[in-house]
Amino acid sequence: MNLLLTATAEQAEVPTIFWIGYFVVIIGVFYLLFYRPQKKEQKKRAALVNSVEVGDSILTTSGFYGIVIDITDEDVIVEFGNNKNCRIPMKKAAIEQVEKPE
């Protein structure tokens, strides 16, 4: 009887290679579902921010529409509304959407 119990316990033991393969598959699934799409979105956003030029109409993350009048390395100066005196410097990261003039 004891011999029978030890034989079934040895047969039920899962090989280590199975667990390694299992974790590799799980990591691959997480990569494909989460990391890769996020990197794609970051690349598209960086391309959008880098494509901003003087005279472009932009939408900020806070919902304001404006026209870019000056660009530095990290900041842009945006003119809001019809009043030409309303010029606000803001970070490039605050740009949500860019519309090129025709």
C-alpha positions as CSV (number, residue, x, y, z in Angstrom):
1,M,0.0,0.0,0.0
2,N,2.8,2.4,0.9
3,L,4.5,1.6,-2.4
4,L,1.3,2.4,-4.3
5,L,1.1,5.9,-2.6
6,T,4.7,6.8,-3.3
7,A,4.3,5.8,-6.9
8,T,1.3,8.0,-7.5
9,A,2.9,10.9,-5.8
10,E,6.0,10.7,-8.1
11,Q,3.8,10.5,-11.1
12,A,1.7,13.5,-10.1
13,E,4.8,15.7,-9.7
14,V,5.0,18.3,-12.5
15,P,8.4,18.8,-14.1
16,T,10.2,22.1,-13.6
17,I,10.3,22.7,-17.3
18,F,6.5,22.9,-17.4
19,W,6.6,25.7,-14.8
20,I,9.3,27.6,-16.6
21,G,7.3,27.4,-19.8
22,Y,4.1,28.4,-18.0
23,F,5.7,31.6,-16.7
24,V,7.3,32.4,-20.1
25,V,3.8,32.2,-21.7
26,I,2.3,34.4,-19.0
27,I,5.0,37.0,-19.4
28,G,4.5,36.9,-23.2
29,V,0.8,37.5,-22.8
30,F,1.3,40.4,-20.5
31,Y,3.8,41.9,-22.9
32,L,1.4,41.6,-25.9
33,L,-1.6,42.9,-24.0
34,F,-0.1,45.7,-21.9
35,Y,3.4,46.8,-22.6
36,R,3.5,46.8,-26.4
37,P,0.3,48.9,-27.0
38,Q,1.5,51.4,-24.4
39,K,4.8,51.8,-26.1
40,K,3.0,52.3,-29.4
41,E,0.8,55.0,-27.9
42,Q,3.8,56.8,-26.4
43,K,5.6,56.8,-29.7
44,K,2.5,58.3,-31.5
45,R,2.2,61.0,-28.7
46,A,5.9,61.9,-29.0
47,A,5.6,62.2,-32.7
48,L,2.5,64.4,-32.3
49,V,4.3,66.7,-29.8
50,N,7.4,66.9,-32.0
51,S,5.4,67.8,-35.1
52,V,4.1,71.1,-33.5
53,E,5.1,74.2,-35.4
54,V,4.5,77.9,-35.0
55,G,1.0,78.7,-36.3
56,D,-0.5,75.3,-35.5
57,S,-3.9,75.2,-33.8
58,I,-3.8,73.0,-30.7
59,L,-6.1,71.5,-28.1
60,T,-4.7,71.3,-24.6
61,T,-5.3,68.6,-22.1
62,S,-7.4,71.0,-20.1
63,G,-9.7,71.6,-23.1
64,F,-8.5,75.0,-24.4
65,Y,-8.0,75.7,-28.1
66,G,-5.1,78.0,-29.0
67,I,-2.5,78.9,-31.6
68,V,1.2,78.3,-31.1
69,I,3.2,81.4,-31.4
70,D,6.6,80.3,-30.0
71,I,8.4,77.0,-29.3
72,T,11.3,76.2,-27.0
73,D,12.8,72.8,-26.0
74,E,10.2,71.9,-23.4
75,D,7.6,74.7,-23.6
76,V,5.3,76.4,-26.1
77,I,3.7,79.8,-25.9
78,V,0.1,79.6,-26.9
79,E,-2.3,82.4,-27.8
80,F,-5.9,81.8,-26.7
81,G,-9.1,83.4,-28.0
82,N,-9.5,86.5,-30.1
83,N,-7.7,88.7,-27.6
84,K,-4.1,88.8,-28.9
85,N,-2.8,89.7,-25.4
86,C,-3.7,86.3,-23.9
87,R,-0.4,84.4,-24.3
88,I,0.4,81.6,-21.9
89,P,3.5,79.4,-21.7
90,M,2.8,75.7,-21.2
91,K,4.6,72.4,-21.4
92,K,4.6,70.4,-24.6
93,A,3.2,67.5,-22.6
94,A,-0.1,69.4,-22.2
95,I,-0.8,69.3,-26.0
96,E,-3.6,66.8,-26.7
97,Q,-4.3,67.4,-30.4
98,V,-2.6,69.3,-33.3
99,E,-4.3,70.8,-36.3
100,K,-2.1,72.1,-39.1
101,P,-3.2,75.3,-40.9
102,E,-4.3,74.7,-44.5
